[in-house]
C-alpha cells in the first residue's frame, strides 16, 4: 500500500532557524505549502528536483510546545499511498480510529491516524496533485 515516505513535518516556534538549518546543510529550497491556509506559518522545503521533503510549520498560538530535544517537535510521518478506499476499509475492519479529509488541493485526500506508539501518521493519496508545479509555483527561492 505504501509507495514511499512523503515528507516529514517539523512543528516549531523556531521557523526561520529551522528553515535556514535545512537549506544550508541539505541544499533544500523554500516553497509554498499549498494545502495550508497561512503561508507565513507553513513552508515546504524542496530538494533540487522539486520534491517536497520537509514541511516546517509553527504551532498554534495557544499550543504547548515541547522543549528542544524532547520528543514532540517531529509532528508526523507522511506516506504517499494509493487506494484510499481500501485503506479506509482496512482501518475500519481493525477498529483503528482515523480521520479522512479532502484537502484544499483538488484530488488530494489525507487519512490521519496514530500508530500503537502514538506517532501521528498522514497517509496521502493523490500527492501528484499537490506537487504539480503549475499549482504550487516554483519549488526553490533565489539566493
MDTraj code that builds the backbone (N, CA, C; nanometers):
import mdtraj as md
import numpy as np

residues = "UNK UNK UNK UNK UNK UNK UNK UNK UNK UNK UNK UNK UNK UNK UNK UNK UNK UNK UNK UNK UNK UNK UNK UNK UNK UNK UNK UNK UNK UNK UNK UNK UNK UNK UNK UNK UNK UNK UNK UNK UNK UNK UNK UNK UNK UNK UNK UNK UNK UNK UNK UNK UNK UNK UNK UNK UNK UNK UNK UNK UNK UNK UNK UNK UNK UNK UNK UNK UNK UNK UNK UNK UNK UNK UNK UNK UNK UNK UNK UNK UNK UNK UNK UNK UNK UNK UNK UNK UNK UNK UNK UNK UNK UNK UNK UNK UNK UNK UNK UNK UNK UNK UNK UNK UNK UNK UNK UNK UNK UNK UNK UNK UNK UNK UNK UNK UNK UNK UNK UNK UNK UNK UNK UNK UNK UNK UNK UNK UNK UNK UNK UNK UNK UNK UNK UNK UNK UNK UNK UNK UNK UNK UNK".split()
xyz = np.array([
    [0.0803, -0.1207, 0.0000],
    [0.0000, 0.0000, 0.0000],
    [0.0848, 0.1275, 0.0000],
    [0.2001, 0.1278, 0.0654],
    [0.2828, 0.2488, 0.0706],
    [0.3793, 0.2485, -0.0468],
    [0.3858, 0.3619, -0.1172],
    [0.4796, 0.3766, -0.2276],
    [0.6132, 0.4336, -0.1809],
    [0.6093, 0.5271, -0.0868],
    [0.7304, 0.5926, -0.0367],
    [0.6922, 0.6797, 0.0819],
    [0.7902, 0.7234, 0.1557],
    [0.7648, 0.8233, 0.2589],
    [0.7434, 0.9555, 0.1880],
    [0.6385, 1.0258, 0.2243],
    [0.6045, 1.1509, 0.1573],
    [0.6878, 1.2687, 0.2034],
    [0.6933, 1.2939, 0.3317],
    [0.7701, 1.4055, 0.3868],
    [0.7723, 1.3932, 0.5380],
    [0.8539, 1.4753, 0.6015],
    [0.8441, 1.4878, 0.7466],
    [0.7908, 1.6270, 0.7773],
    [0.7295, 1.6398, 0.8926],
    [0.6745, 1.7668, 0.9363],
    [0.7405, 1.8044, 1.0680],
    [0.7920, 1.9244, 1.0736],
    [0.8527, 1.9747, 1.1968],
    [0.7698, 2.0936, 1.2427],
    [0.7140, 2.0822, 1.3610],
    [0.6279, 2.1857, 1.4183],
    [0.7090, 2.2581, 1.5242],
    [0.7413, 2.3845, 1.4986],
    [0.8352, 2.4542, 1.5859],
    [0.8104, 2.6045, 1.5862],
    [0.8332, 2.6702, 1.7000],
    [0.8273, 2.8161, 1.7022],
    [0.9528, 2.8774, 1.6390],
    [1.0533, 2.7946, 1.6141],
    [1.1795, 2.8400, 1.5553],
    [1.1743, 2.8226, 1.4033],
    [1.0749, 2.8838, 1.3410],
    [1.0516, 2.8642, 1.1977],
    [1.1730, 2.9027, 1.1144],
    [1.2191, 3.0247, 1.1270],
    [1.3283, 3.0728, 1.0432],
    [1.4582, 2.9964, 1.0685],
    [1.4893, 2.9715, 1.1933],
    [1.6113, 2.8974, 1.2262],
    [1.6074, 2.7558, 1.1668],
    [1.4910, 2.6939, 1.1749],
    [1.4761, 2.5581, 1.1219],
    [1.4902, 2.5571, 0.9705],
    [1.4253, 2.6524, 0.9049],
    [1.4341, 2.6610, 0.7588],
    [1.5789, 2.6819, 0.7143],
    [1.6455, 2.7756, 0.7773],
    [1.7840, 2.8052, 0.7403],
    [1.8749, 2.6843, 0.7617],
    [1.8548, 2.6123, 0.8705],
    [1.9345, 2.4941, 0.9005],
    [1.9271, 2.3938, 0.7861],
    [1.8050, 2.3583, 0.7435],
    [1.7877, 2.2589, 0.6373],
    [1.8294, 2.3112, 0.5009],
    [1.8080, 2.4389, 0.4774],
    [1.8507, 2.4977, 0.3499],
    [2.0027, 2.4918, 0.3360],
    [2.0711, 2.5344, 0.4392],
    [2.2164, 2.5438, 0.4332],
    [2.2821, 2.4057, 0.4326],
    [2.2399, 2.3182, 0.5208],
    [2.3049, 2.1883, 0.5320],
    [2.2684, 2.0910, 0.4205],
    [2.1451, 2.0995, 0.3698],
    [2.0976, 1.9968, 0.2777],
    [2.0577, 2.0486, 0.1400],
    [2.0890, 2.1739, 0.1105],
    [2.0569, 2.2317, -0.0201],
    [1.9086, 2.2232, -0.0546],
    [1.8249, 2.2414, 0.0444],
    [1.6813, 2.2439, 0.0201],
    [1.6376, 2.3876, -0.0037],
    [1.5322, 2.4041, -0.0806],
    [1.4816, 2.5376, -0.1099],
    [1.3381, 2.5541, -0.0650],
    [1.3023, 2.6753, -0.0276],
    [1.1674, 2.7054, 0.0227],
    [1.0652, 2.7140, -0.0896],
    [0.9452, 2.6769, -0.0543],
    [0.8317, 2.6916, -0.1444],
    [0.7039, 2.6937, -0.0635],
    [0.5932, 2.7304, -0.1264],
    [0.4668, 2.7420, -0.0544],
    [0.4115, 2.6059, -0.0115],
    [0.3420, 2.6056, 0.1004],
    [0.2706, 2.4869, 0.1476],
    [0.1285, 2.4967, 0.0932],
    [0.1050, 2.4395, -0.0232],
    [-0.0197, 2.4581, -0.0975],
    [-0.1454, 2.4158, -0.0213],
    [-0.1339, 2.3188, 0.0668],
    [-0.2525, 2.2703, 0.1372],
    [-0.2858, 2.3513, 0.2623],
    [-0.1997, 2.4449, 0.2993],
    [-0.2172, 2.5190, 0.4226],
    [-0.2660, 2.6613, 0.3959],
    [-0.3498, 2.7118, 0.4849],
    [-0.4110, 2.8430, 0.4657],
    [-0.3166, 2.9601, 0.4935],
    [-0.2203, 2.9434, 0.5817],
    [-0.1347, 3.0548, 0.6221],
    [0.0103, 3.0307, 0.5803],
    [0.0521, 3.0851, 0.4655],
    [0.1879, 3.0607, 0.4175],
    [0.2965, 3.1227, 0.5049],
    [0.2633, 3.2185, 0.5890],
    [0.3632, 3.2784, 0.6783],
    [0.4010, 3.1825, 0.7915],
    [0.3146, 3.0847, 0.8178],
    [0.3386, 2.9909, 0.9277],
    [0.3664, 2.8487, 0.8790],
    [0.3643, 2.8291, 0.7475],
    [0.3793, 2.6963, 0.6878],
    [0.4658, 2.7064, 0.5638],
    [0.5754, 2.6334, 0.5619],
    [0.6687, 2.6395, 0.4500],
    [0.7140, 2.4982, 0.4153],
    [0.7242, 2.4706, 0.2850],
    [0.7817, 2.3461, 0.2373],
    [0.9277, 2.3687, 0.2050],
    [1.0077, 2.2654, 0.2260],
    [1.1455, 2.2626, 0.1792],
    [1.1543, 2.1533, 0.0727],
    [1.2044, 2.1919, -0.0449],
    [1.2097, 2.1033, -0.1605],
    [1.3543, 2.0666, -0.1929],
    [1.3722, 1.9468, -0.2485],
    [1.5042, 1.9111, -0.2976],
    [1.5257, 1.9761, -0.4343],
    [1.6434, 1.9570, -0.4920],
    [1.6760, 2.0224, -0.6189],
    [1.5889, 1.9745, -0.7340],
    [1.5302, 1.8568, -0.7208],
    [1.4394, 1.8063, -0.8229],
    [1.2972, 1.8554, -0.8067],
    [1.2713, 1.9368, -0.7029],
    [1.1372, 1.9903, -0.6801],
    [1.0490, 1.9037, -0.5934],
    [1.1038, 1.8000, -0.5310],
    [1.0252, 1.7116, -0.4442],
    [1.0190, 1.7682, -0.3033],
    [0.8983, 1.7757, -0.2485],
    [0.8794, 1.8225, -0.1112],
    [0.9394, 1.7197, -0.0158],
    [1.0280, 1.7680, 0.0738],
    [1.0966, 1.6791, 0.1673],
    [1.0528, 1.7059, 0.3114],
    [1.0488, 1.8345, 0.3495],
    [1.0174, 1.8717, 0.4873],
    [0.9137, 1.9835, 0.4863],
    [0.8119, 1.9676, 0.5694],
    [0.7116, 2.0717, 0.5910],
    [0.7397, 2.1297, 0.7293],
    [0.7734, 2.2571, 0.7346],
    [0.8011, 2.3234, 0.8615],
    [0.6849, 2.4171, 0.8901],
    [0.6261, 2.4028, 1.0061],
    [0.5162, 2.4916, 1.0419],
    [0.5221, 2.5298, 1.1883],
    [0.4595, 2.6419, 1.2167],
    [0.4579, 2.6946, 1.3531],
    [0.3382, 2.6386, 1.4285],
    [0.3536, 2.6177, 1.5578],
    [0.2407, 2.5722, 1.6383],
    [0.1342, 2.6812, 1.6487],
    [0.0133, 2.6397, 1.6824],
    [-0.0940, 2.7361, 1.7053],
    [-0.0583, 2.8254, 1.8236],
    [-0.1218, 2.9394, 1.8301],
    [-0.0889, 3.0412, 1.9307],
    [-0.0913, 2.9886, 2.0742],
    [-0.1911, 2.9099, 2.1093],
    [-0.2043, 2.8609, 2.2469],
    [-0.1565, 2.7171, 2.2640],
    [-0.0881, 2.6646, 2.1649],
    [-0.0416, 2.5269, 2.1688],
    [0.0854, 2.5142, 2.2539],
    [0.0863, 2.4177, 2.3418],
    [0.2057, 2.3914, 2.4220],
    [0.3128, 2.3292, 2.3319],
    [0.4333, 2.3780, 2.3419],
    [0.5431, 2.3293, 2.2587],
    [0.6452, 2.2605, 2.3484],
    [0.6784, 2.1337, 2.3171],
    [0.7789, 2.0655, 2.3975],
    [0.9140, 2.1361, 2.3869],
    [0.9933, 2.1290, 2.4922],
    [1.1274, 2.1887, 2.4862],
    [1.2130, 2.1232, 2.3781],
    [1.3140, 2.1944, 2.3338],
    [1.4065, 2.1410, 2.2347],
    [1.4632, 2.0091, 2.2854],
    [1.4786, 1.9159, 2.1947],
    [1.5378, 1.7842, 2.2178],
    [1.4421, 1.6837, 2.2811],
    [1.3217, 1.7236, 2.3148],
    [1.2242, 1.6268, 2.3632],
    [1.1358, 1.5832, 2.2470],
    [1.0894, 1.4602, 2.2535],
    [1.0004, 1.4090, 2.1506],
    [0.8787, 1.5006, 2.1412],
    [0.8383, 1.5327, 2.0232],
    [0.7215, 1.6162, 2.0046],
    [0.7420, 1.7235, 1.8994],
    [0.8647, 1.7643, 1.8706],
    [0.8882, 1.8624, 1.7651],
    [0.8694, 1.7979, 1.6280],
    [0.8957, 1.6688, 1.6166],
    [0.8645, 1.5979, 1.4940],
    [0.7175, 1.5611, 1.5033],
    [0.6362, 1.6268, 1.4222],
    [0.4911, 1.6153, 1.4361],
    [0.4340, 1.4868, 1.3788],
    [0.4716, 1.4497, 1.2583],
    [0.4171, 1.3285, 1.1985],
    [0.5057, 1.2766, 1.0862],
    [0.4789, 1.1531, 1.0490],
    [0.5419, 1.0920, 0.9325],
    [0.4328, 1.0759, 0.8286],
    [0.4645, 1.1133, 0.7048],
    [0.3660, 1.1034, 0.5972],
    [0.4114, 0.9993, 0.4960],
    [0.3155, 0.9232, 0.4480],
    [0.3418, 0.8241, 0.3444],
    [0.2559, 0.8562, 0.2232],
    [0.3163, 0.8536, 0.1049],
    [0.2392, 0.8633, -0.0181],
    [0.1820, 0.7251, -0.0451],
    [0.0523, 0.7189, -0.0631],
    [-0.0155, 0.5898, -0.0767],
    [-0.1084, 0.5904, -0.1979],
    [-0.1666, 0.4768, -0.2231],
    [-0.2682, 0.4653, -0.3266],
    [-0.3884, 0.3915, -0.2684],
    [-0.5025, 0.4137, -0.3260],
    [-0.6280, 0.3472, -0.2912],
    [-0.6777, 0.3812, -0.1502],
    [-0.7262, 0.5055, -0.1330],
    [-0.7750, 0.5457, -0.0004],
    [-0.8955, 0.4651, 0.0470],
    [-0.9800, 0.4181, -0.0454],
    [-1.0967, 0.3398, -0.0044],
    [-1.0552, 0.2059, 0.0553],
    [-0.9542, 0.1442, -0.0038],
    [-0.9035, 0.0180, 0.0505],
    [-0.8400, 0.0400, 0.1877],
    [-0.7639, 0.1493, 0.2020],
    [-0.7032, 0.1781, 0.3318],
    [-0.8121, 0.2004, 0.4366],
    [-0.9130, 0.2762, 0.4006],
    [-1.0221, 0.3019, 0.4947],
    [-1.0911, 0.1712, 0.5341],
    [-1.1103, 0.0822, 0.4389],
    [-1.1719, -0.0475, 0.4683],
    [-1.0872, -0.1246, 0.5702],
    [-0.9566, -0.1231, 0.5517],
    [-0.8666, -0.1942, 0.6432],
    [-0.8704, -0.1339, 0.7833],
    [-0.8741, -0.0023, 0.7914],
    [-0.8784, 0.0642, 0.9219],
    [-1.0086, 0.0323, 0.9950],
    [-1.1196, 0.0380, 0.9229],
    [-1.2495, 0.0064, 0.9824],
    [-1.2512, -0.1387, 1.0296],
    [-1.2012, -0.2294, 0.9458],
    [-1.2003, -0.3720, 0.9805],
    [-1.1203, -0.4000, 1.1072],
    [-1.0198, -0.3191, 1.1331],
    [-0.9347, -0.3392, 1.2511],
    [-0.9735, -0.2495, 1.3685],
    [-1.0772, -0.1694, 1.3504],
    [-1.1226, -0.0823, 1.4584],
    [-1.0231, 0.0274, 1.4933],
    [-0.9457, 0.0715, 1.3955],
    [-0.8458, 0.1760, 1.4187],
    [-0.9083, 0.3125, 1.3921],
    [-0.8989, 0.4003, 1.4899],
    [-0.9532, 0.5360, 1.4749],
    [-0.8710, 0.6130, 1.3725],
    [-0.9395, 0.6902, 1.2893],
    [-0.8731, 0.7702, 1.1868],
    [-0.9641, 0.8848, 1.1473],
    [-0.9070, 0.9759, 1.0705],
    [-0.9850, 1.0869, 1.0153],
    [-0.9486, 1.0982, 0.8679],
    [-1.0484, 1.0971, 0.7820],
    [-1.0264, 1.1140, 0.6378],
    [-1.0722, 1.2534, 0.5998],
    [-0.9891, 1.3217, 0.5220],
    [-1.0292, 1.4564, 0.4820],
    [-0.9809, 1.4865, 0.3413],
    [-1.0654, 1.5598, 0.2719],
    [-1.0276, 1.6135, 0.1421],
    [-0.9560, 1.7445, 0.1720],
    [-0.8471, 1.7700, 0.1054],
    [-0.7693, 1.8895, 0.1335],
    [-0.8130, 2.0044, 0.0434],
    [-0.7445, 2.1163, 0.0599],
    [-0.7698, 2.2333, -0.0251],
    [-0.7217, 2.2110, -0.1679],
    [-0.6406, 2.1091, -0.1886],
    [-0.5905, 2.0768, -0.3217],
    [-0.6830, 1.9718, -0.3829],
    [-0.7491, 2.0027, -0.4933],
    [-0.8389, 1.9047, -0.5563],
    [-0.7659, 1.7743, -0.5879],
    [-0.8283, 1.6636, -0.5500],
    [-0.7713, 1.5326, -0.5782],
    [-0.6735, 1.4821, -0.4751],
    [-0.6459, 1.5600, -0.3711],
    [-0.5540, 1.5167, -0.2650],
    [-0.6350, 1.4855, -0.1394],
    [-0.6346, 1.3583, -0.1026],
    [-0.7056, 1.3093, 0.0156],
    [-0.6034, 1.2676, 0.1195],
    [-0.6350, 1.2926, 0.2461],
    [-0.5471, 1.2500, 0.3544],
    [-0.6263, 1.1665, 0.4539],
    [-0.5614, 1.0638, 0.5034],
    [-0.6137, 0.9867, 0.6154],
    [-0.5100, 1.0001, 0.7260],
    [-0.5538, 1.0469, 0.8413],
    [-0.4623, 1.0647, 0.9534],
    [-0.5021, 0.9715, 1.0674],
    [-0.4002, 0.9171, 1.1324],
    [-0.4209, 0.8220, 1.2401],
    [-0.2950, 0.8177, 1.3254],
    [-0.2977, 0.7377, 1.4289],
    [-0.1802, 0.7183, 1.5138],
    [-0.1427, 0.5722, 1.5147],
    [-0.0132, 0.5457, 1.5216],
    [0.0317, 0.4078, 1.5325],
    [0.0205, 0.3633, 1.6790],
    [0.0527, 0.2409, 1.7116],
    [0.0385, 0.1956, 1.8507],
    [0.1247, 0.2730, 1.9504],
    [0.2268, 0.3403, 1.9025],
    [0.3136, 0.4183, 1.9903],
    [0.2672, 0.5621, 2.0059],
    [0.1572, 0.5970, 1.9398],
    [0.1087, 0.7339, 1.9459],
    [0.1711, 0.8255, 1.8423],
    [0.2480, 0.7704, 1.7495],
    [0.3091, 0.8519, 1.6442],
    [0.2036, 0.8863, 1.5410],
    [0.1952, 1.0140, 1.5099],
    [0.0988, 1.0604, 1.4104],
    [0.1425, 1.0184, 1.2702],
    [0.0495, 0.9623, 1.1948],
    [0.0736, 0.9226, 1.0570],
    [-0.0217, 0.9963, 0.9655],
    [0.0292, 1.0410, 0.8535],
    [-0.0519, 1.1029, 0.7488],
    [-0.0374, 1.0167, 0.6250],
    [-0.1464, 0.9606, 0.5793],
    [-0.1464, 0.8821, 0.4565],
    [-0.2040, 0.9728, 0.3485],
    [-0.1237, 1.0018, 0.2489],
    [-0.1635, 1.0967, 0.1447],
    [-0.1904, 1.0220, 0.0148],
    [-0.3056, 1.0515, -0.0433],
    [-0.3494, 0.9874, -0.1662],
    [-0.3704, 1.0967, -0.2706],
    [-0.2995, 1.0870, -0.3829],
    [-0.3105, 1.1889, -0.4871],
    [-0.2095, 1.3006, -0.4705],
    [-0.0926, 1.2700, -0.4148],
    [0.0071, 1.3751, -0.3923],
    [0.0549, 1.4380, -0.5219],
    [0.0409, 1.3669, -0.6316],
    [0.0822, 1.4267, -0.7586],
    [0.0021, 1.5537, -0.7876],
    [-0.1160, 1.5653, -0.7313],
    [-0.1971, 1.6859, -0.7495],
    [-0.1406, 1.8046, -0.6714],
    [-0.0815, 1.7795, -0.5547],
    [-0.0230, 1.8864, -0.4734],
    [0.1157, 1.9230, -0.5225],
    [0.1830, 1.8293, -0.5861],
    [0.3194, 1.8518, -0.6276],
    [0.3296, 1.9043, -0.7699],
    [0.2163, 1.9223, -0.8350],
    [0.2129, 1.9747, -0.9706],
    [0.2703, 2.1165, -0.9714],
    [0.3756, 2.1387, -1.0476],
    [0.4444, 2.2681, -1.0486],
    [0.3532, 2.3850, -1.0822],
    [0.2595, 2.3667, -1.1702],
    [0.1704, 2.4769, -1.2073],
    [0.0782, 2.5161, -1.0921],
    [0.0476, 2.4247, -1.0029],
    [-0.0426, 2.4535, -0.8919],
    [0.0276, 2.5182, -0.7736],
    [0.1542, 2.4847, -0.7515],
    [0.2200, 2.5329, -0.6305],
    [0.3283, 2.6356, -0.6565],
    [0.3635, 2.6647, -0.7786],
    [0.4674, 2.7617, -0.8055],
    [0.6034, 2.6963, -0.8082],
    [0.7066, 2.7755, -0.8120],
    [0.8422, 2.7225, -0.8207],
    [0.8854, 2.6649, -0.6872],
    [0.9626, 2.5566, -0.6894],
    [0.9995, 2.4886, -0.5655],
    [1.1116, 2.5548, -0.4876],
    [1.1894, 2.6424, -0.5470],
    [1.3052, 2.6960, -0.4773],
    [1.3011, 2.8484, -0.4794],
    [1.3553, 2.9075, -0.3772],
    [1.3685, 3.0516, -0.3755],
    [1.5076, 3.0880, -0.4245],
    [1.5194, 3.2057, -0.4804],
    [1.6514, 3.2536, -0.5255],
    [1.7344, 3.2920, -0.4043],
    [1.8627, 3.2673, -0.4131],
    [1.9520, 3.3014, -0.3011],
    [2.0418, 3.4132, -0.3413],
])
top = md.Topology()
chain = top.add_chain()
for i, resn in enumerate(residues, 1):
    res = top.add_residue(resn, chain, resSeq=i)
    for name in ("N", "CA", "C"):
        top.add_atom(name, md.element.get_by_symbol(name[0]), res)
traj = md.Trajectory(xyz[None], top)
